[in-house]
């Protein structure tokens, strides 16, 4: 597992010991960033189920201004911290050891909003629709933001969740990725879809 592109390209990342955490493969990660745009000009990223921190670190390497990593598992949290430090990104990262719901509510109190959100929960316990709804309810998604949901291939999601419009779905074996694009005014002729 490594950083694929950007400032920290090629840097190897540590995996979480054991089988309790399922890291996003490099192939899936590369595909995700090809779909949403390979590089960023600033903006805040939220890695809500950080695991190893791979997705948030990749966003920082590709130009995101800051990333918030949320991970409730003690071992995984320690790995996120280690990987952030290894990539010398401590000054650009905020880490929270808590569950996703508490983290959303904590960040909402700070009036924090995000341009890029990664949702990669344990497949058996995913609450992706509810979490996307909650992020909108608390005004935590900027206009033009991308939400990337990684989930079991059998899970299907609505075309719209509030003002988040589903733009892409892709499958990789047992893993599926669904992309949502947020805009404050829904347009019938939605043209935000990136080329896959």
N, C-alpha and C positions, 0 to 999 in steps of 0.2 A: 504494500500500500504506500502510495507516494503522492506528493503534490504534482499535478500534471502540467500546469502552465503558470505563467506569470513570474513574479519576482522570486518566488521560492521554488520554482520548477525543479523537479528531481529529488527534492528533500524527502527522505523516508519517514513515515509515520509509524508510531508504535501501535500495535493492536491491543485490545482488551483481552487479558488472559481468560481462558475457558470458552464456553460456547453460549454464554448468556447474552452476548452482544453480537449482532449481525452487522458487520461493517458494510458500507456501500462499496461495491467493487469499483476499481479504477475505470472499467469499461462503462458502467452505469453513470459514474460521476462525470466522465468526459462527455457522454451523451447529453446529460442534463445541461451542462454549461454550453454545449453546442446549440441546444434548443433555446436557451434563454438569452444567449449572447455571451460570447467568450470572455469579454472584459468589461469592467465597470469604471465609471468615473465618479468615485466616491459612493456615498450611500451607506446605510446601515443594514446588516444582515442579522437574522435571528435563526440560530440552529437550535430548535426547540427540544429535539431528542439527540443530543450531540454524539453520544456513543464514543467515538475516538476524536471527534472534532473535525473530521476530514472535510466535510462540506463547508463549514464556516471558514476553515483555514484556506481552502481552495478559493473561496470568495475574496478573502483578504489578499491572497497572492495575486489575484486577478484585478485588484484595484478597489475593492470595497474599502470604505473609510474606517469602519469599525464593525465588530461582530460580537454578538451576545450568545454565549454557549450555555445551554441548560441541560443538566444531566443529574438525575436523582441517585443513580447507582454509585456507591463509593469508589469501587475499583475503576469504573469507566470515567468518573469525574477526575480521578488522579491521572488517568491516561490523557484526557483532554488537556489538563494543565501541563503535563509533560510535553505533549505535542506542540502546544502553543509556545512554550518556552524554547523548545528545540528549534522552532522556526523564527524565534526572536520576534514574536508578535504580542508579547505581554502588554505593550503600551496601547495596542489596538483592540484588545479583547477584554470582555467582562464575562466572568464565570459565575454561575449560580448552581449550587447543589440543592435542587428541589424538584418537585414534580412539575409537569407542564402547566397545569391549571393554576397552581400557586404562582409560578413564574410569570404567567400572563398577567395576573392580577397585580403582582408586585411591579412589573414594568409599566402597567397602565397608570399606576399612581404617580409615576415619574413623567407621564405624558410622552413616553417614548414611542416613536413610530418607525416602521421598517420598510425598506425598499425591496427586500428579498427575504423570504421566509422558507426555511426547510422544515418539513414535517416527515420524520422517518421513525414513527413509533414502533414498538413491538407489534407485529402483525396481528396477533390474537387480541390485542387490547386497544386497537386504534380508535380514536375519536376525532378523526380528521375534519369531518363536516362541522362538528360542534366547536372545534378549536378555530377553524376559519371564521365561523360565525361570531365567536367571542372576540377575536382580534378586530373584526369590523365594528362590533358593538362598542368596543372601548376606543375606537378611532386610532388603531395602532398600525394601520397599513396606509402607506402613502399612495397617492394617485400614480398609476403606472407601475405598481409593484408586481413582482412575480411571487407566486406561492408554489413551491415544489413539494408534492406529496409522493412519498415512496411507500408502497404498500403491497399486500398480497395480490397476485394476479386475478384472484377471484372477486376482489372488492370492486364495486362500481360506484361512481359518484355522479351527482347531478350536474347538468350542463351549467347551471348557475347556483352559486351560494351567495345570497345577497347580491352585491355588486361585483363579485368575483366570477369571471367567465372562464369556463374550461376551454383551453385552446389546443391542448395536445394530450394524447395518451400513447405510451409506448410500453412494450413488454420485453423482459429479458429473463427468460426461463420462468422461475416462480415469482419473480419480482416485476412489479409494474410501476410506472411513473406517470402521474397525472399533473399537468400544469394548469394553474389558474392565473389569470391576469386581472388585476383590480383597476377599475376606473370609476370615478365618481359619477359619470354620466354614461350609462350603458348605451352602446350604439348598435343599431341593427346591422350595419356594415362593418363589423369589427375587423380591424386591419392590423391588430397588434401581433398576430400570429407570426412567430419566427419560422424560417425555413428549416425543416427538420433534416 
